[in-house]
């Protein structure tokens, strides 16, 4: 049972394998078969790690110095956004041969809606063709997930990485979701997973046992989304050519914050998340906005715009902390904090971040 409308959709999620690092290994034969990280080693973080680096524990979002300690032979390579964008466009051109309904999530992944464009083929067959053409045209591998909605297609693409294909048919959707740990769910970050675990929700099955009222009371409007995905339901459409004008992240706390040092610490993972998505999309932004909601539900925002793009996750975090200082003290405490980076533009030779931030390479 899909829980979707009677018309079963055919959605594919294509995710390039360790995209940034794989491009570097493709273009430099000396890097092939060696542990590679894209990013800066000095005060930076790993933006992408090759599969050879992962057995050592090297992951994206990890401080570069720590990654180097874990893998002394790790080779750091500076990012080349112009090349990544060019390869991404080659991949996008391949997608366009199969459907006009393409929703890019970043330079290295996208949703495709094939429902009305099968032309006698199955979605699985088309996904196989797309992966083969990507390899032929770019020399890179891609993993793909096929299912009847976006949530499950994205989960599926992660099942057989690298260079894999996985299908979740409608009759298996709910059961598949319920077998997974909650941390695997797209849209459930570490902070939310911790909150769920505090309520005894460790797996999809645990989540499916909760009532809609319980979830909305504890997770607000996201509760409805969580209730649906626990049952394999996701009605979101594939939205072609969406233009992202800003990237943001926020977190609501169990206990209102009253210590400024604790608030600064809570801003750090938000900066990580924002920087990861900005880097993955090949964008740069000039305006940092801080969102603060107090214990009595009053909400304010403070922003700072720069004449040039923010160059690092650390700079963005420092600006957010500066914006917080004069507005933090409040008798009701702080219930929620958020960071948004806006005024986005293409990251290029003149404005690319000098320290890469987080990038969810799989």
N, C-alpha and C positions, 0 to 999 in steps of 0.2 A: 504493500500500500504506500503510495507516494505522498498522500496528503496534498498534492498539487491539483490543479484543474484537470479535467478529463484529457485535455490535449497534452500529451507528454512532450516536453521539450528535449532537444539534443544540445547540450552545452559541453564545450571542450575548454579546459584550462591548459594552456601551454606555458611551461616554465623552463627557461634555459638553465642548463646545469653549470653552476658556479660561473656565471656569465663573464664578469670582468676578468677573473683569473683565467678562464678558458680562452678568452680572446688573447690575453698576453702570452699564454703557452702556444697558441696557434701561430702567433706572429714571431715568436722567438723560440726556435727549436732548442736552444740551450736550456730553456725552462721546463721543457716537457719531462714528465716523470719526476719532477722535483717539487718540494713543498713551496708554494708561492702564496704571497699575500699582497693584495692591492691596498695601498694606503701608505701613510708616512710612519716611519718608525719613531720619530721624536714626538712625544706627547700626542700621538694620534691613536686611532683605533683601527682595527682590521675591518676594511669595507667588504672584502671578499677573500675567501680562502679556497685554494685548490683542494681537490679531494686527497691529494698526497699529504696535505698538511693536517687533515682532520684526525688521523689516528693519534697524533700527538696532543690532541685536545684543543687545537686552534680552531676558533670559530669566529664568525662575523660578530661585531659588537664588542670584541675583546680588546682591551688596551694593547697596543702594539708591543710595548716592552714586555708585558706578560707573555704574549704570544712568542716572542723571541726567546724568552727563558724556557718555555715549554718545548720549543723546537729551535735549537741553536742554528740549524742549517736553513732556517726559513729565509726565503728571498723576498724582499719587499720591492714592489714595483709601483712607480707613480701612476696615477690614473690617467687615461687618455679619453676624455669624454667625447671628443669629436669622433674617434674611432668607434666607441661603443654606440653612439647615436647612429652612425652610418650602418653598422651591422644590424642594429635594431630596426632600421628602416628596410633593410633587405628582408628581414623576417616578416615585418608588417606587410610588405608587398606580396609575400607568399600567402599570408592569411587572406589577403584581398582577392585572391584567385578562387577562394572557396565560399566567402560570405562577406557582405558589406557590414555585418553586425559584429564589430570588433571593439572590445573595450580594453585598451591598454591599462595595466596597473602600474607599470614602470617600464624601463627600457628592456627588461628581460622576461616579462610575463604579460599574458593577456587572456581574456575570455573571448570565446567565439560562440555565437549562436548559429547552429547549422540547421535548425528545425525546418526552415522553408527552403533549404538549399542543398538537400541531399542528392537530388538528381539520380535516384535509384541506388545510391550507395548508403551504407550505414555510417553513423557518426564515427564508429571505431575505425572503419576503413579509411575515412578521410583523415582522422588523426594520425594514422600510420603513414599516409601519404605526406602529410605536412611535416612530420618528423624526418622522413627520408629526404624531402626536398631541402629542409633546413641544413641537414648534414651535407648534402651535395653542393648547395650554394655557398654556405658559410664555413664549412669544415667543422662545425660545432654540433654538439648533441643537445637534444631537448627532451624533456619528459612531459607526458600529457596525461590528463585525467578526463574521462568521459562520464557524464551522468546526466540527470534530468534537471539539475539546478546548479547554480553557481557555487553554493557552499560545498556540495558533494564533489563537484568537478575539481575544485581546488584541493580538497582532501585527497582525492584520487591521484592527482598529479604528483603527490609527495610519497606515494606508496612504494614505487619501484625506481626511485632515483639512485644513480643517474641513468639516463638513456633508457627510460622505461615507459610503459603504457599500462594504465589500470582503468578498469571499467566498473562502475557501480550502477547496476540496473535498477529500475524503479522498485522491483519487489524486494531488493536487498538493502535499500537506503536506510530505513529506520534501524534495522538490526546492525548494520555496519557502524552507524553513528554511536549506538549504545555500547559497542565493544571498545570504544576508544577512551583513553584518559582525557580529562577535560582540557588539559594543556595543549592538546593537539588541535583544538577547535579554532578555526580562523575567527577572529573577533573576540576571543577570550585571551587577553594578555596576562602576564604574570601576576599583576596586582588583582585582577578579577578572579583569576584561578585561585589565588590564595584566599580571597573572600569566599569563594564557593567551597573550597576545602574546609573552611571554618564551619560551614553548615553541613559538612558531611557529603558534599557533592564532589566525588572523585572521578567519576566516569560519565559517559553519555547516558548510561542506564540510570545512574543516580539523578542526573538532571531531568530525565524523562519522568521520574517519579514525583517531581515537584509540581505543585499546582501553578496555574498562571498567576493567581493572586499572590502566592508566596514569592514568586520570582519578581513580579512587578513591585511588590512592597520593598524588596531588598535591592533590586537593581534598576529601578525606575523604568523608563521607556525601553531600555535594552532587555528587560524581562520578557517581553513578547517575542523578541528575536530569539532569545535562548530557549524559550518554550517550543518555538517552531523547529529550530535546528535539531533539538533533541529527538524530534520525530521525523527528521529527514525532510523538513518543509522549508523552502526558501523561494519566495515569489519574486525576488529581485530580478529585474530585467537586465540583459546585457545592453549597456548604454554606449553607443559608438562615439568616438571622438570627444569624450568628456574633457573639458579643460579645467584643470585644477588651479584655482586662484590662490589657495593657501593650504598649508598642512598644519594640523594641530593635534594635540593630545591633552587629555585631562584625567584627573583621578579624584574620586570622592573617598574620604577617609572614614574608617570605622569610628575613630575618636577625633574630635576637633583638635587641630594643631594650635598649640599656644607657645611653642618654642621656635624661635627663628632659625636655629640651627637644624632642627628637625624639618622645618619647611624647606630650607635649602636642599637638604638631602632628598626630599620628596620631588623636588624639581628635576633632579638629575636624571631619573629614568624617563621622565617626560621629554627632556631634551634629547635623550638617546633615541626615543621613538620618532620624534619629529625629524631629527637629522638623518635617521635611517631612510625614511621615505623620501626626503628631499634628495639625498644622494642617489637613491635608486632610480629616481625619475630624471636625473641629469639636470636638476634645477638648482637655482640659487635664489635667495630671498633677501630683501633689504629691511623689512619691518618685523620686529619682534613684539608680540602682544602677550601680556600676562593677564590671565583671568583669575579672579579671586571670588569665591563665594564664602560668606561668613556663616557662622552657626545659626544665625537667625534668617538665613536664606537671602540676605542682601547680596547683590552681585555687582562687582566693578571690573573694569578692564583698564589697563594702562599699556601704552605702546611707545616704542622708540623706533624711528626710521633712520637709516644710515644712507649716506650718499652713494655707497658702494655695497655690494652684497656681503652678508655675513660670511666670514671665511672659515669658521669652524664650529663644531658643536660646543666647545668650551667658551667661545665668544658669545654664542647665543645664550648659553646657560648663565654666563656672567651678567648679561644684560637683563635677563629675567630676574636674577637675584637682586640686582640694583633696583629694578622696578618694584620688587616686593618690599624692600626695606621700609619705605615711608608709609605703606598701607597695611603692614602686617598686624600691628598692635591693635587689637579689638577685644573688648570684654567677652564677646561671644565665641572667640576662637575662629579658626579657618576650617571650613568644611570641605572645600574643593579648591584645587589649583589646576591651572591649565596654561600651556604655552602654544602659541601659533606663530608660524613664520609665513609671511605673505609678501606681496609685491614680487612674486616669483618671475624669474626669467631663465632663459637657457644658460646653463653653466658652460663657459667657454674658456679659451686660453686666458682671457683677460679677467674672468671673474670666477673661475672654478675654485671651490673650497680648497685651501692648501692642506687642511687636515680632513681626511675623509671621515665621515661619521659611519653610522651603522648601516648595514645593508644585509637584508635577509637572504643570503645565498643558500640555496639548498642543493 
